[in-house]
């Protein structure tokens, strides 16, 4: 799959699917960032913290600036 197919696939997703994918990527990105700063934390611990702190998403449109 090339980059153009990836973009087309991403654009075809619903806003809910895009949000789910972005949220699922958070723990891994945070774990990598923390490891880079020499403060390693497991993804599992980050996921536990997110599960406690994240409330259901409301997909309100952003206000135009």
Backbone as numpy.savetxt, mean C-alpha at the origin, in Angstrom:
# Nx Ny Nz CAx CAy CAz Cx Cy Cz
5.17 -9.56 -19.54 4.33 -8.39 -19.54 5.23 -7.15 -19.54
4.98 -6.22 -20.44 5.80 -5.02 -20.49 5.14 -3.89 -19.72
5.82 -2.76 -19.65 5.33 -1.64 -18.84 4.01 -1.09 -19.33
3.79 -1.12 -20.64 2.53 -0.59 -21.18 1.35 -1.47 -20.77
1.55 -2.77 -20.78 0.50 -3.68 -20.34 0.23 -3.51 -18.84
1.29 -3.29 -18.07 1.12 -3.04 -16.64 0.29 -1.79 -16.38
0.57 -0.73 -17.11 -0.19 0.51 -16.94 -1.65 0.32 -17.34
-1.88 -0.37 -18.43 -3.25 -0.63 -18.88 -4.00 -1.45 -17.85
-3.34 -2.47 -17.29 -3.97 -3.30 -16.27 -4.29 -2.47 -15.03
-3.33 -1.63 -14.59 -3.55 -0.79 -13.41 -4.75 0.15 -13.63
-4.81 0.76 -14.78 -5.91 1.69 -15.06 -7.26 1.01 -15.12
-7.28 -0.28 -15.41 -8.54 -1.00 -15.49 -9.07 -1.44 -14.12
-8.25 -1.32 -13.09 -8.68 -1.73 -11.75 -9.66 -0.72 -11.16
-10.49 -1.20 -10.27 -11.42 -0.31 -9.57 -10.65 0.46 -8.50
-11.19 1.60 -8.04 -10.51 2.34 -6.97 -10.29 1.49 -5.71
-11.23 0.60 -5.41 -11.10 -0.26 -4.24 -9.92 -1.23 -4.39
-9.76 -1.78 -5.60 -8.65 -2.71 -5.84 -7.31 -1.98 -5.76
-7.24 -0.77 -6.31 -6.01 0.00 -6.25 -5.64 0.31 -4.80
-6.63 0.69 -4.00 -6.39 0.99 -2.60 -5.91 -0.25 -1.85
-6.53 -1.39 -2.12 -6.13 -2.64 -1.46 -4.68 -2.98 -1.80
-4.30 -2.86 -3.05 -2.93 -3.18 -3.48 -1.94 -2.24 -2.81
-2.28 -0.95 -2.77 -1.38 0.02 -2.13 -1.21 -0.28 -0.65
-2.32 -0.59 0.02 -2.24 -0.88 1.46 -1.46 -2.16 1.74
-1.61 -3.16 0.89 -0.88 -4.41 1.11 0.62 -4.22 0.94
1.03 -3.21 0.20 2.45 -2.97 -0.05 3.12 -2.18 1.09
2.34 -1.55 1.95 2.90 -0.70 3.00 3.87 -1.45 3.92
3.49 -2.58 4.50 4.42 -3.25 5.43 5.78 -3.58 4.83
5.79 -4.06 3.61 7.06 -4.41 2.99 7.91 -3.16 2.75
7.29 -2.09 2.29 8.04 -0.86 2.04 8.60 -0.28 3.34
7.81 -0.32 4.40 8.28 0.19 5.69 9.41 -0.69 6.22
9.27 -2.00 6.11 10.32 -2.91 6.58 11.63 -2.66 5.83
11.55 -2.47 4.52 12.76 -2.19 3.74 13.39 -0.86 4.18
12.55 0.14 4.37 13.04 1.45 4.77 13.72 1.39 6.13
13.10 0.70 7.07 13.66 0.59 8.41 14.98 -0.19 8.38
15.04 -1.24 7.59 16.28 -2.02 7.47 17.39 -1.15 6.88
17.05 -0.33 5.91 18.02 0.56 5.29 18.59 1.53 6.31
17.79 1.93 7.27 18.22 2.85 8.32 18.84 2.12 9.51
19.13 0.84 9.35 19.75 0.00 10.38 18.85 -0.17 11.61
17.54 -0.15 11.39 16.57 -0.40 12.45 15.57 -1.45 11.96
16.02 -2.68 11.75 15.14 -3.68 11.15 13.92 -4.00 12.02
12.79 -4.14 11.35 11.53 -4.52 11.97 10.90 -5.54 11.04
10.28 -6.56 11.60 9.67 -7.58 10.75 8.38 -7.06 10.13
8.08 -7.57 8.94 6.81 -7.22 8.28 5.63 -7.61 9.14
5.75 -8.74 9.83 4.66 -9.22 10.68 4.31 -8.18 11.75
5.32 -7.62 12.36 5.07 -6.62 13.42 4.42 -5.37 12.84
4.84 -4.98 11.66 4.25 -3.81 11.01 2.78 -4.10 10.66
2.52 -5.30 10.15 1.14 -5.67 9.81 0.24 -5.66 11.06
0.78 -6.12 12.18 0.01 -6.10 13.43 -0.34 -4.67 13.83
0.62 -3.78 13.72 0.38 -2.38 14.05 -0.64 -1.74 13.13
-0.55 -2.05 11.85 -1.52 -1.51 10.90 -2.92 -2.05 11.17
-3.01 -3.31 11.51 -4.31 -3.91 11.78 -4.98 -3.23 12.97
-4.19 -2.82 13.94 -4.75 -2.13 15.11 -5.17 -0.71 14.78
-4.43 -0.05 13.91 -4.62 1.38 13.69 -5.43 1.76 12.46
-5.59 0.87 11.51 -6.29 1.23 10.28 -7.78 0.99 10.42
-8.53 1.97 10.05 -9.98 1.81 10.04 -10.43 1.58 8.61
-11.64 1.14 8.40 -12.10 0.89 7.04 -11.95 2.13 6.16
-11.61 1.89 4.93 -11.36 2.99 4.01 -12.66 3.62 3.55
-12.64 4.91 3.51 -13.75 5.60 2.91 -13.21 6.19 1.61
-13.84 5.89 0.54 -13.33 6.31 -0.75 -13.99 7.64 -1.16
-13.75 8.64 -0.37 -14.29 9.96 -0.67 -13.41 10.60 -1.74
-14.03 11.27 -2.69 -13.21 11.96 -3.71 -12.39 13.07 -3.07
-11.21 13.27 -3.58 -10.37 14.34 -3.06 -10.92 15.68 -3.49
-10.72 16.67 -2.64 -11.17 18.03 -2.96 -10.21 18.63 -3.96
-10.77 19.33 -4.92 -9.94 20.01 -5.91 -9.27 21.20 -5.25
-7.99 21.41 -5.57 -7.30 22.54 -4.95 -7.16 23.69 -5.91
